[in-house]
């Protein structure tokens, strides 16, 4: 086992990703080390967004990885693998979930998990990656302005042991990471695309030109998404260049 072979618990932290980066800088952490906490004072989401989590209710973890076997052109595969690992975990408890590009995890139209991947790159090689994730497990009330949070507790009516959930999640993420190590990039990409939120169906999107109807066709190796408009025009977007209209 790589992911979860070493775990470091802290009662509370400003951010698991920030603390993981500090530990990685000052210590030779084994690959697969999980840093986890009950509460984040400054939980980070994608593009500077905040991540709300009630104390002791959810999984807040960061994983230290060394995917130097992947070149920078394919580095989005790490995000794909982590997304799929979270889906594998959730499917132990619920019948379905999806990945809202680039890496939010949804159940129907509600968000249950978020991922923040931060990598250190030297030349054309990934030196280290910190994969941070927040996964809503037992929280029942959400107080932030986030429009659509959900948790396993709200979905199933059951409470879950966080230690057990962490072990199961680590095992599922470890299986997906080993796929990367084996070079199964094509399989990971195909599975990721097949699980995309609103994949290949017509929905509303917004870009710099306004709102339009389109459908997702694919995501390329560096994470850019291709959306086909009703008029046949195809547009490719990087992160934050297009918005889903929910």
ABEGO torsion letter per residue (X at the ends): XABGABBBBBABBABAAAAAAAAAAABBBBBGBBBBBABBABBBBBGGBBBBBBBGABBBBBBBBBBAABBAAAAAAAAAAAAAAAAAAAAAABABBBBBOAABBBBEABBABBBBBBBBBBEABBABBBBBBBBBAABABBABABAABBBAAAAAGBBBBAAAAAAAAAAAAAAAAAAAAAGBAAAAAAAAAAABBGBGBBBBBBBAAEBBBBBBABBBAAGBBBBBBAAGBBBBBBBGABBBBX
